[in-house]
Amino acid sequence: MTDATIDPAAKPSGKKKLIPILAAAVLAGGGFASTYLGLWSPAAILAPKEEAPALPAVVFVPVPAIDLKIPGGSGQSLVLSASIETDSAHQAQVAHLMPRVSDAFTSFLSGIDPAAYDKRGVLEIIRAELLTRSRYVLGTEAIKDLLITEFRFK
């Protein structure tokens, strides 16, 4: 058998001892440089999170359904239902002026040429015109958007 002996005089070299020390120094320098450049902040990580400001509540006020006979002898009628998007501060104003909004919608829809309903993109045009008329009646601050919930021919 061979005798295996361990040489007690064999010690790790000085270069192997410097590797962990140099790695720690490089990592510490990188951390300092990244905080100095503003890439991250230890204080921001430890600080309590701020809550986002509350957005105003969105309210949808329904417009009464409009059932309108299309002129031209075709016997068709148009049914349109919509909702006005507003905030809670203007909800009472929108509900109070709803008869004027319905009147503006009905007068616009009754003036449309019957042939225009068959054209492409008529719904977008009608929506834009109704939104303009509702902003005229209610004001620009009260109205956020107009949503058409039903648009059909009977």
C-alpha positions as CSV (number, residue, x, y, z in Angstrom):
1,M,0.0,0.0,0.0
2,T,1.0,3.5,-0.6
3,D,1.1,5.9,2.2
4,A,-0.7,9.1,1.4
5,T,0.6,11.9,3.4
6,I,-0.7,15.4,3.6
7,D,1.9,18.0,3.6
8,P,1.1,20.3,6.4
9,A,3.4,23.0,4.9
10,A,1.1,23.3,1.9
11,K,-0.9,26.5,2.5
12,P,-3.2,28.4,0.2
13,S,-1.3,31.0,-1.8
14,G,-1.8,34.7,-1.1
15,K,-3.6,35.2,-4.5
16,K,-6.4,32.8,-3.5
17,K,-7.0,34.8,-0.3
18,L,-7.3,38.0,-2.2
19,I,-10.1,36.8,-4.5
20,P,-13.0,37.1,-2.0
21,I,-11.7,40.4,-0.7
22,L,-11.4,41.8,-4.3
23,A,-14.9,40.5,-5.2
24,A,-16.4,42.2,-2.1
25,A,-14.6,45.4,-3.0
26,V,-15.9,45.3,-6.6
27,L,-19.5,44.6,-5.5
28,A,-19.4,47.4,-2.9
29,G,-18.0,49.8,-5.5
30,G,-20.7,48.8,-7.9
31,G,-23.4,49.3,-5.3
32,F,-22.0,52.8,-4.4
33,A,-21.8,53.8,-8.0
34,S,-25.4,52.7,-8.8
35,T,-26.8,54.7,-5.8
36,Y,-24.5,57.7,-6.6
37,L,-25.8,57.7,-10.2
38,G,-29.4,57.5,-9.0
39,L,-30.3,54.2,-10.4
40,W,-31.8,53.1,-7.1
41,S,-32.0,54.3,-3.5
42,P,-31.8,52.2,-0.3
43,A,-34.0,54.9,1.4
44,A,-36.7,54.4,-1.2
45,I,-36.7,50.7,-0.7
46,L,-37.1,51.0,3.1
47,A,-39.6,53.9,2.9
48,P,-43.4,53.1,3.2
49,K,-45.2,53.0,-0.1
50,E,-47.3,56.0,-1.0
51,E,-50.8,55.2,-2.3
52,A,-51.9,56.5,-5.7
53,P,-54.3,59.4,-5.6
54,A,-57.9,58.3,-5.8
55,L,-59.4,58.9,-9.3
56,P,-62.8,60.6,-9.4
57,A,-65.6,58.1,-9.5
58,V,-66.9,57.5,-13.0
59,V,-70.7,57.5,-13.3
60,F,-72.8,56.4,-16.3
61,V,-76.1,58.2,-16.6
62,P,-78.4,56.4,-19.0
63,V,-80.1,58.4,-21.8
64,P,-83.7,57.2,-22.3
65,A,-84.1,54.9,-25.3
66,I,-85.0,56.7,-28.5
67,D,-87.3,54.9,-30.9
68,L,-87.6,56.8,-34.1
69,K,-89.5,56.1,-37.3
70,I,-87.1,56.5,-40.3
71,P,-88.7,58.7,-42.9
72,G,-88.9,57.5,-46.5
73,G,-91.8,54.9,-46.5
74,S,-89.6,51.9,-45.7
75,G,-91.4,51.3,-42.4
76,Q,-88.2,50.8,-40.5
77,S,-87.5,52.4,-37.1
78,L,-84.3,53.2,-35.3
79,V,-83.7,52.3,-31.7
80,L,-80.8,54.0,-29.9
81,S,-79.8,53.7,-26.3
82,A,-76.8,55.5,-24.9
83,S,-75.1,56.4,-21.6
84,I,-73.3,59.6,-20.7
85,E,-70.0,59.1,-18.9
86,T,-69.5,61.8,-16.2
87,D,-68.1,62.1,-12.7
88,S,-70.0,62.1,-9.4
89,A,-69.8,65.9,-9.1
90,H,-71.8,66.5,-12.3
91,Q,-74.2,63.5,-12.1
92,A,-77.1,65.6,-10.8
93,Q,-76.6,68.2,-13.5
94,V,-76.6,65.6,-16.2
95,A,-79.7,63.9,-14.8
96,H,-81.5,67.2,-14.5
97,L,-80.8,68.2,-18.1
98,M,-81.6,64.8,-19.6
99,P,-84.8,66.0,-21.3
100,R,-82.8,68.6,-23.3
101,V,-80.2,65.9,-24.2
102,S,-82.9,63.6,-25.4
103,D,-84.4,66.4,-27.5
104,A,-81.1,67.2,-29.0
105,F,-80.5,63.5,-29.9
106,T,-84.0,63.1,-31.4
107,S,-83.8,66.2,-33.5
108,F,-80.4,65.2,-34.9
109,L,-81.4,61.6,-35.6
110,S,-84.6,62.6,-37.3
111,G,-82.7,64.8,-39.8
112,I,-80.4,62.0,-41.1
113,D,-81.0,60.9,-44.6
114,P,-82.3,57.2,-44.6
115,A,-79.7,56.2,-47.2
116,A,-76.9,57.2,-44.8
117,Y,-77.7,54.4,-42.4
118,D,-76.5,51.9,-45.0
119,K,-73.1,53.5,-45.4
120,R,-70.0,52.3,-43.7
121,G,-68.9,54.2,-40.6
122,V,-72.2,55.8,-39.9
123,L,-72.2,54.8,-36.2
124,E,-68.9,56.6,-35.6
125,I,-70.3,59.8,-37.2
126,I,-73.5,59.5,-35.2
127,R,-71.6,59.0,-32.0
128,A,-69.4,62.0,-32.6
129,E,-72.4,64.2,-33.5
130,L,-74.3,63.1,-30.4
131,L,-71.3,63.7,-28.2
132,T,-71.0,67.2,-29.6
133,R,-74.7,67.9,-29.0
134,S,-74.5,66.6,-25.5
135,R,-71.5,68.8,-24.7
136,Y,-73.4,71.8,-26.1
137,V,-76.3,71.1,-23.7
138,L,-74.3,70.0,-20.6
139,G,-71.0,71.8,-21.0
140,T,-67.5,70.4,-21.6
141,E,-66.7,69.8,-18.0
142,A,-69.7,67.6,-17.2
143,I,-69.2,65.1,-20.0
144,K,-66.3,62.7,-20.4
145,D,-67.7,60.5,-23.1
146,L,-70.8,59.1,-24.8
147,L,-71.3,55.3,-25.0
148,I,-73.8,53.9,-27.4
149,T,-75.3,50.8,-25.8
150,E,-77.9,49.9,-28.4
151,F,-78.2,50.8,-32.1
152,R,-80.5,48.7,-34.2
153,F,-83.2,48.9,-36.9
154,K,-86.6,47.3,-36.4
